């Protein structure tokens, strides 16, 4: 997998005092330095340990290895905020350049020699773009946003002498959750990872990307429709996420003109912190997500409609309680494996008619403040874009609105944009 990438697009301050890029950069550097005192593993690098007698290896983070995090200052003063905010196909390659490790082929495995976290500040014609990149093997989306919010909090606490004036409100917790009988050292069945497992892949240049905005009213309407159509099924309320995911899953299969007799798979990356009793705090740092897969026949989706599809998602997600999660984690830890890149190619995704969901509308994406007010947009980078990849984010106006970033083949995207049933909920 690629590194995670999140960007913040800001207009230049309109206050009367003159903005100093040098002062801002200095403040960002100090903020990052303070943040690494709390998130110290991010300053290190991966290390592989060989167990020759067992024909195995393990990978861990050494916080003391390497030169630390990366901080880059770049300039693109010929590009305006409005151009970047348009998210048009012409500006997507430009946005990609606003992130460190944006070049083709950089993957999580490169954390052995490359920084685990990097920040790039790019000056625009009339604004600033802050691009944050983090290795996905050490953190999930929840931990990424925990770090971003801490960085913002530290930034706003610095006085004129670049000293923190308040304590961090949420300290990261580095305490991995391990099922009974499982060792924290996970040994992979290789002395070294074979090249076939670390093949350097790039995003398919033919993919089309678009952000569809659903207002809070549209989300509520979808949720009401899903709950009214679900029938007399004995379960709790269909959530907004489940209603939107069902709506998109149906629409993408319609746009793909998937054969009715074939199957289609919906993939959801589930954060399991809240599913323990008592729930784990979001302060727990690490990768605490599990894949949820729901496979159904295409004709079932198209014929049974929104409520039925939402129920399939709801039932599968709800079945993953604490006991089920611990069982899954134990099975993985007792027999670790590495996913082959060949298993997640564009061709394999199309063959499975896969629609995968990432991101979360619960992340406070527009809350981080770096002295410019509310961000104009919070775009993703190039990482892990694939046919059928859907990233759900909170909308800028809040109130339950959602931005859905969809990646599809060009002809499928055109079909989706022409789908009146799907576009009826898009503003």
C-alpha positions in Angstrom: 0.0 0.0 0.0 0.9 3.6 -0.4 1.4 6.2 2.3 -1.7 8.1 3.6 -2.0 11.6 2.3 -4.2 14.5 3.4 -3.9 18.1 2.3 -5.3 21.4 3.6 -6.0 24.2 1.1 -6.1 27.7 2.7 -6.7 31.2 1.4 -4.0 33.7 2.3 -4.9 35.7 5.5 -6.8 38.9 4.8 -5.9 40.6 8.0 -4.1 43.9 7.9 -0.7 42.6 9.2 1.7 41.3 6.6 1.9 37.5 6.4 5.4 36.2 6.7 6.0 32.8 5.1 9.3 32.4 7.1 7.5 33.0 10.4 4.8 30.5 9.4 7.4 27.9 8.3 9.3 28.3 11.6 6.2 27.8 13.6 5.2 24.7 11.6 8.7 23.2 12.1 8.5 23.8 15.9 5.0 22.3 16.0 6.2 19.2 14.2 9.2 18.9 16.5 7.0 19.2 19.6 4.5 16.7 18.1 7.2 14.1 17.6 8.0 14.3 21.4 4.5 12.7 21.8 4.4 10.7 18.6 8.0 9.5 18.9 7.8 6.3 16.8 7.0 8.6 13.8 10.6 10.0 14.0 12.1 6.5 13.3 12.3 4.0 10.6 11.3 0.3 10.1 13.8 -2.4 10.9 13.7 -6.0 9.7 14.9 -8.7 12.0 15.8 -12.1 10.6 15.3 -15.4 12.4 17.5 -17.8 10.3 16.6 -20.9 12.3 12.9 -20.3 11.7 13.2 -19.0 8.1 11.2 -16.0 9.3 11.5 -12.3 9.8 9.7 -9.5 11.7 9.5 -5.8 11.2 9.4 -3.2 13.9 9.8 0.6 14.4 13.0 1.9 15.8 12.3 5.5 17.0 16.1 6.2 17.1 16.9 5.1 13.6 17.2 7.6 10.7 17.2 11.4 10.5 13.6 11.8 11.7 10.6 13.3 10.0 10.6 15.3 6.7 9.6 19.0 6.3 9.6 20.5 2.9 8.9 24.1 1.6 7.8 24.3 -2.0 6.5 27.0 -4.3 3.7 27.0 -6.9 2.9 30.7 -7.1 1.4 30.4 -10.6 -1.4 28.2 -9.2 -4.4 29.7 -7.5 -6.6 28.4 -4.7 -9.6 28.3 -6.9 -7.8 26.1 -9.4 -6.9 23.6 -6.8 -10.4 23.7 -5.3 -11.9 22.9 -8.6 -10.4 19.4 -8.4 -10.5 19.2 -12.2 -8.6 16.5 -14.1 -6.0 19.1 -15.1 -5.0 20.0 -11.5 -4.9 16.4 -10.1 -1.3 15.9 -11.1 -0.5 19.3 -9.5 -2.1 18.3 -6.2 -0.1 15.1 -6.3 3.1 17.2 -6.4 2.0 18.9 -3.1 2.8 15.8 -1.1 6.1 14.3 -0.2 6.6 10.8 -1.6 4.2 11.7 -4.4 6.4 10.0 -7.0 5.4 6.7 -8.5 6.1 3.5 -6.7 6.6 4.7 -3.1 5.1 2.2 -0.7 4.8 1.5 3.1 7.8 -0.9 2.9 10.0 2.2 2.1 9.6 3.2 5.7 12.9 1.3 6.2 14.7 4.2 4.5 12.2 7.0 4.2 10.5 9.1 6.8 7.3 7.7 8.4 5.7 11.2 8.4 6.4 14.2 6.2 4.9 17.7 5.9 5.1 19.8 2.7 4.1 23.4 2.7 3.5 24.8 -0.8 3.0 28.5 -1.5 0.3 29.3 -4.0 -0.6 32.5 -5.8 -3.2 33.4 -3.2 -2.9 30.8 -0.5 -1.1 27.9 1.2 -1.3 24.1 0.8 -0.2 21.9 3.6 0.3 18.3 2.6 0.7 15.7 5.3 2.0 12.2 4.4 2.1 9.2 6.9 3.1 5.6 6.6 -0.1 3.4 6.6 1.7 0.5 8.2 2.1 2.4 11.4 -1.2 4.3 11.6 -4.7 4.2 10.3 -7.0 7.1 9.5 -8.0 7.6 13.1 -4.4 7.9 14.2 -3.6 10.1 11.2 -6.3 12.6 12.3 -5.3 12.3 15.9 -1.8 13.5 14.8 -3.1 16.3 12.6 -5.3 17.6 15.4 -2.4 17.5 17.9 -0.2 19.4 15.4 -2.9 22.1 15.1 -3.3 22.3 18.8 0.4 22.7 19.3 0.7 25.3 16.6 -1.9 27.4 18.3 -0.3 27.1 21.7 3.1 28.4 20.7 4.1 31.8 22.0 6.4 34.3 20.3 9.4 32.4 21.6 8.0 29.1 20.0 7.3 27.6 23.4 4.2 25.5 24.1 1.9 27.4 26.5 -0.6 24.6 27.1 -0.5 20.8 27.5 -1.7 18.5 24.7 -5.3 17.6 25.4 -5.1 14.1 23.9 -1.9 12.1 24.4 -1.4 9.2 22.0 -1.5 5.8 23.6 1.0 3.2 22.3 -0.4 0.1 23.7 -1.3 -2.6 21.1 -4.4 -4.7 21.7 -3.3 -8.3 21.6 -5.6 -11.4 22.0 -4.8 -13.8 24.8 -1.8 -16.0 23.9 -0.5 -13.8 21.1 3.0 -12.3 21.0 3.6 -8.7 20.0 6.3 -10.0 17.7 4.7 -11.2 14.5 7.0 -13.4 12.4 6.4 -13.5 8.7 7.3 -16.8 7.0 10.2 -15.3 5.0 13.8 -14.4 5.8 13.2 -11.4 3.6 10.1 -10.2 1.9 10.2 -11.5 -1.7 10.2 -8.9 -4.4 6.8 -10.2 -5.5 5.3 -8.8 -2.3 6.8 -5.4 -2.5 6.2 -4.7 -6.2 6.1 -0.9 -6.8 2.7 0.0 -8.3 1.4 3.3 -9.4 -2.1 4.7 -9.7 -3.7 3.9 -13.0 -3.4 7.1 -15.1 -6.6 6.3 -16.9 -8.7 6.5 -13.8 -11.3 9.3 -13.5 -11.8 11.0 -10.1 -14.6 13.1 -8.9 -16.0 14.4 -5.7 -19.8 14.2 -5.3 -21.4 16.4 -2.6 -24.4 15.2 -0.6 -26.0 17.8 1.6 -27.3 16.9 5.1 -30.8 16.9 3.7 -29.9 14.4 1.1 -28.2 12.2 3.6 -31.2 12.3 5.9 -33.5 11.4 2.9 -31.3 8.5 2.0 -31.3 7.2 5.6 -35.0 7.5 5.9 -35.6 5.7 2.6 -33.2 2.9 3.6 -35.0 2.4 7.0 -38.4 2.5 5.4 -37.5 -0.1 2.8 -35.7 -2.5 5.1 -38.9 -4.4 6.0 -39.6 -6.1 9.3 -36.0 -7.0 10.0 -35.2 -7.2 13.6 -32.2 -4.9 13.8 -31.3 -1.4 14.8 -31.5 1.7 12.6 -29.6 1.8 9.4 -26.9 4.4 9.8 -26.1 7.3 7.5 -22.9 5.5 6.4 -24.7 2.3 5.6 -27.4 4.1 3.6 -24.8 6.1 1.6 -22.6 3.0 1.0 -25.6 1.0 -0.2 -26.6 3.8 -2.6 -23.1 4.1 -4.0 -22.6 0.3 -4.3 -25.8 -0.1 -6.3 -25.1 2.9 -8.5 -21.5 1.8 -9.4 -22.7 -1.6 -10.4 -25.4 0.0 -12.5 -22.8 2.3 -14.1 -20.5 -0.7 -14.7 -23.3 -2.6 -16.4 -22.3 -5.6 -14.3 -23.7 -8.9 -15.5 -26.8 -9.7 -13.4 -25.8 -13.3 -12.7 -22.3 -12.4 -11.4 -21.3 -11.3 -7.9 -20.1 -8.0 -6.6 -18.2 -7.3 -3.4 -18.3 -4.3 -1.0 -15.2 -3.7 1.1 -15.4 -1.5 4.2 -12.4 -0.7 6.4 -13.8 -0.9 9.9 -12.3 0.8 12.9 -12.7 -1.6 15.7 -11.7 0.6 18.7 -15.3 1.4 19.6 -16.4 -2.3 19.4 -14.6 -3.4 22.5 -16.2 -3.4 26.0 -15.3 -0.9 27.3 -14.5 0.9 24.0 -10.9 1.8 23.3 -10.2 5.5 23.1 -9.4 7.1 19.7 -6.1 8.1 21.4 -4.9 4.5 20.9 -2.4 4.9 18.1 -1.8 2.3 15.4 -3.6 0.4 12.8 -6.9 -0.8 14.3 -9.0 -1.6 11.3 -10.3 -4.8 9.8 -11.7 -5.5 6.4 -15.4 -6.1 6.2 -16.5 -7.9 3.0 -20.1 -8.3 1.7 -20.6 -10.3 -1.5 -24.0 -10.5 -3.2 -25.2 -11.2 -6.7 -25.6 -8.1 -8.9 -29.3 -8.8 -9.6 -30.0 -8.9 -5.9 -28.6 -5.4 -5.5 -30.5 -3.9 -8.4 -33.8 -5.7 -7.8 -34.1 -5.5 -4.0 -33.0 -1.8 -3.7 -31.6 0.5 -1.2 -33.2 -0.8 2.0 -32.3 -4.5 1.3 -28.6 -3.6 0.4 -28.3 -1.4 3.5 -29.5 -4.3 5.7 -26.8 -6.6 4.2 -24.1 -4.1 5.2 -25.7 -3.5 8.6 -25.9 -7.2 9.5 -22.4 -7.9 8.4 -20.9 -4.9 10.2 -23.0 -5.6 13.4 -21.8 -9.2 13.5 -18.3 -8.0 14.1 -18.5 -7.6 17.9 -15.7 -7.9 20.4 -15.6 -11.7 20.3 -15.6 -11.9 16.5 -12.9 -9.2 16.3 -10.6 -11.0 18.8 -11.1 -14.2 16.9 -10.1 -12.5 13.6 -7.0 -10.8 15.2 -5.9 -14.1 16.8 -6.2 -16.0 13.5 -4.1 -13.3 11.7 -1.5 -13.2 14.5 -1.1 -16.9 14.7 -0.6 -17.2 11.0 0.6 -13.8 9.6 0.5 -13.3 5.9 1.4 -10.6 3.4 -1.1 -9.5 0.7 0.3 -9.8 -2.8 0.1 -6.7 -4.9 -1.2 -8.9 -7.7 -4.3 -9.5 -5.6 -5.3 -5.8 -5.7 -4.7 -4.8 -9.3 -7.2 -2.9 -11.3 -7.9 -6.1 -13.3 -8.6 -8.1 -10.1 -10.8 -5.3 -8.7 -12.8 -5.2 -11.9 -13.2 -9.0 -12.0 -14.6 -8.9 -8.4 -16.7 -5.9 -9.3 -15.3 -4.5 -6.1 -16.4 -1.2 -4.5 -14.2 -0.3 -1.5 -15.0 2.3 1.1 -12.4 4.2 3.1 -12.3 7.4 5.2 -14.9 8.5 7.7 -17.4 11.3 8.1 -16.6 11.3 11.8 -13.1 12.9 11.3 -13.1 16.6 12.1 -11.5 17.4 8.8 -12.1 21.2 8.8 -11.3 21.7 12.5 -7.5 21.9 12.3 -6.4 25.5 12.4 -3.0 26.7 11.2 -3.7 30.4 11.4 -5.7 30.8 8.1 -9.2 30.0 9.3 -11.3 27.2 8.0 -9.7 25.2 5.1 -11.2 25.8 1.6 -10.8 22.1 0.9 -9.2 19.0 2.4 -8.1 16.9 -0.7 -6.5 13.5 -0.6 -3.3 12.8 -2.5 -2.6 10.1 -5.1 -2.3 7.2 -2.6 -4.2 3.9 -3.2 -6.4 5.3 -5.9 -8.1 2.3 -7.7 -11.1 1.5 -9.8 -14.1 1.3 -7.4 -12.3 3.2 -4.5 -14.7 5.4 -2.6 -13.5 7.8 0.1 -16.2 9.3 2.4 -15.4 12.6 4.1 -17.4 15.1 6.1 -18.6 18.1 4.0 -17.2 21.5 4.6 -20.5 23.0 5.8 -20.9 20.3 8.4 -24.3 19.3 9.7 -24.0 15.8 8.5 -23.1 16.6 4.9 -20.8 14.3 3.0 -18.2 14.5 0.2 -17.7 11.3 -1.7 -14.5 10.9 -3.7 -15.0 8.2 -6.3 -12.4 6.6 -8.6 -13.7 4.8 -11.7 -12.7 4.0 -15.2 -13.6 6.9 -17.6 -16.6 5.2 -19.3 -18.0 4.0 -15.9 -17.6 7.5 -14.4 -19.6 9.0 -17.4 -22.3 6.5 -16.8 -22.4 7.3 -13.1 -22.7 11.0 -13.8 -25.6 10.3 -16.1 -27.4 8.1 -13.6 -30.4 10.2 -12.5 -31.2 7.9 -9.6 -27.7 8.5 -8.2 -27.4 12.2 -9.1 -30.8 13.0 -7.5 -29.1 13.1 -4.1 -26.0 15.0 -5.3 -25.9 18.8 -4.9 
